[in-house]
Amino acid sequence: MAGKVLVAGGGGFIGGHLITYLRERGFDDIRAVDVKPMDEWYQVHDGVENLVLDLREIEACRIATRDVADVYNLAADMGGMGFIETHKALCMLSVLINTHLLMAANENGVKRYFYSSSACVYAADKQTQTDVTALKEADAYPAMPEDGYGWEKLFSERMCRHFREDFGLYTRVARFHNVYGPHGAYDGGREKAPAAICRKVADSVINDTNTIEIWGDGLQTRSFMYIDDCVKGIVAIMDSDIEEPINLGSAELVSINELVDIVEEIAGAKLDRQYKLDAPKGVRGRNSDNTMILDLLGWEPSISLRDGLAKTYAWISAQRAAEVTAG
């Protein structure tokens, strides 16, 4: 494939899987950039130019985008609900990453630019019920996004739009809905619900405690997209003529209790549930309306929640077992 590709956030969960997918598609000139020390990257790929840079800094962005044709911006300071509800300023500072990457991409003649937004941009008053109506792209306005993280994502979407309109930079934006899978955070506070539940079930099985703590009452609803479907969707959107932000997620709505049911069944366990009602739990319900992406790209998830969780649980359970063995 012609042209160097930059994966910003290449040491992260989605970035690592995206690099794998791009290489499978024949891309052999890839630069991966992340702020974390390389021994903290979720995946490190041989044959890739791996750089540790702080992309909040404009000069780092100039280095990262030098001689680059395509930019995939997945870099952000973020995590699960427990992180984004208690680190709003840090989440909003990610606006520096997208702003400076756009500036550097424009300066360095980058041909195409992808930005990873989030379903957290959607208006909170449309997500107050567990039987939520699936969110269409137009539901982001009038603006009432999630405080902190959601505002940063919505603002950065607009930055991409205006760099396209004012400078002619080719930009594409996807709104991710709860991506999960192996080779990502599963403890430490940045993990999302599927990984957290897989870890808790695995710990209960390994330690024979027979209990699990669930944040909230377990009735809150979400949809979850497996990582393989996500990276295929990213590249399809980058290659498309869709200029406005578009949903990238699953429409398979489940409650957190149902999520626990599935992981318990995979693990062959039945645990006593302890509900932590004062824990961060986000909106009451959120689901992705995939009408637009299905109509325009023919894309829809190919991996069921049950199958994706089975792969995720197997990986997380193996990690926890290895940690116990190592002492």
C-alpha positions, 0 to 999 in steps of 0.5 A: 500500500502506498503512503505511510499510515499514522495510528495515534494511540497505537499503544492503546486497545483499539489502536493495537487491533487497528494496526493488526488489521491494517497489516493484514490488509497489506499496509506495511508502512505504519507509524504507531505513536502513544504517550505511554512507555512502550512496556505499557502498550497493550500490543507492540508490533514488530515491523512498525515504527513505534514512537513514544510522544505526547501528542498534546504537544504541537511539535510532537504532532509535527513529528508524528505526521511527518511524511504521513498520508493517512492519520487514524486519531485514536489517542485520548485520555479516557477509560470506563465510566469510573474514570470519565466521571471522576477525571473530567478535566483530564478527558477535556485536555484530550482536545489538545491532541486532536487540535494539534494533530489537525494543525500538523496534518494540515501543515504536513500535507496529510491526505486523509484524517480519521477521528474517533468520537464517542456515543458520549456526544449524545444528548443526555435527555435522550438517554434517561430510560432503560428502554431507550430509543436507539440514538440517531446521528442527529440526536447529538443536537441540540447539544447536551453531551456527557460532561467533560469527555462528551463535550471534548468529543463533540467539540473535536468533531466540529474541529474536524468539520471546519478543517475540512471546510476551511482547509480542504482536509479530508476528515472522517468521524465515527462515534464509537459505542462501547468497544470491547475485546481482548488486549485492553484494560481490565483493571486499574480504573480505566476498564469498561463494563464488559472487561470489568465484568469479565475480570470480576467473574474470573476473580470470583471463579479463581478465588472461589468467592461466589460473589460479584459487585455490580455498579448501579442496579444492573438495569441500565442498558447499553450496546457493546461492539466487539473490537474486530467489527470496530476496526473493520468499520473504522477502515470502511468509514475512512475509505467512504465519502461520508463526511458527517459523524456516523455511528459505529456500534452494535444495536444489540441492547442488553442490561448490565444484569444480562451482561453478567448473565452471559459472562456467568454462563461462559464461565460456568458460574452463578454468583451472588450479586452485590449492587453498589448503588452509589458507583458511577453508572452513566446514563440510564440507557444507550443504544446505537441506531445503525440505519445510516451506516447500514444504508451507506456502507452495508456495515453491521456487526458480524460478531454476537455479544455472546461470541465476543464475550467468550473470547474476551473472558478467555483472555482476561481469565488467562491474564488473571490466572497467570497473575495469581501463579506469578504471585 
